[in-house]
């Protein structure tokens, strides 16, 4: 240190000024001098524990020698205050507290002089600071407010020792870097964009499906409206045409429609069957009286009874049916009459009830069990019918006779609530379940 170099130079070149003994550290200052507080507050410190005072004096700061080259040779040791002064100009002579004795050692409170001469004995003048000694001053950091009862901050030190986590919690968390923010934002943004894209695609698909469903519904509605309009137009045209049809032509059309609904195909009458019809210009289906008169007798059959017999049934079904037209038959009395000639391969008669004209005005009955079906099998049946009345296919009320013959040939047909007047019938084997024969007066 430079103070030591000055002493060594004095020993080599001459006697050093001041002390010649070994250099010691600066003498300790008293507690009151360190605190530099008014005397009135000194008495308040008397209440502080002794351990506080002992702790305050355990770690005194060592004196520092000035590193300037202009230290006066042979002078006393230069000391610096242990604590920085609040003012820019340090006070060279601290004011002693009342009752405190002046230190006997001349090195306790010396003030460096601007000249290399020895300090004056009074020591009351304030030396001017050397410009070389002036150091650039920095703004002191703001001091932390301390508890007046704990000037050394032992409480805070103990708190930091026993609760280190609080200090960490007070430290602000480091903010993420710009790249991390960008990465996080980019990742979150990508996920949001993907979700938004998926939602948009789903919405577009839903809208597209909705439009397709609406289009299909509109097409169906348009087709239904068109169909209804076409049907209405067809009905109107049909009504107009039917208004122009004759009863026989209307019957023919109704039979065609009913046969088609029951899966039966109809055919036009054969040439021989049309012999008794077609003479009238206004109605081609109307019978021709002249043709009826010119008919020949049906060959190959015996004379028929003068009185026909009647058949009543809840349902008459004729299979393999064929209509041969209008023919003439002759009775035992010589009466000749026109009849309808039918042939059928199978005949089913439900609730058969046959009525004949008996002796003495009585009526003979041949009746099957109620609800049963009588059948004619084992051969073709030939029927000479004066009249056939009932509901054709269960729908069309008809009455067929030589004056109103069937307009079409239907291969299969059934009649409900049927009543038949037969001039004669030949062929086949009749089976009647629960047969009953009896006579009654009248019908």
Buried (B, 14 or more C-beta within 10 A) or exposed (E): EBBEEBBEEBEEEEEBBBBEEEEEEBBBBEEBBBBBBEEEEBEEBEEEEEEBEEEBEEEEBEBEBBEEEEBBBBBBBBBBBBEEEEEEEEEBEEEBBEEEEEBEEBBBBBBBBEEEEEBEEEBEEEBEEEEEEEEEEEEEEEEEEEEEEBBEEBEEEEEEEEEEEEEEEEEEEEEEEEEEEEEEEEEEEEEEEEEEEEEEEEEEEEEEEEEEEEEEEEEEEEEEEEEEEEEEEEEEEEEEEEEEBBEBBBBBBBBBEBBEEEEBEBEEBEEEBBBBBBBBEEBBBBBBEEBBEEBEEBEEBEEBBEEBBBBBBBBBBBEEBBBBBBBBBBBEEEEEBBBBBBBBBBBBBBBBBBBBBBEEEBBBBBBBBEEBBBBBEEEBBBBBBBBBBBBBBEBBEBEBBBBBBBBBBBBBBBBBBBBBBBBBBEBBEBBBEEBEEEEEEEE
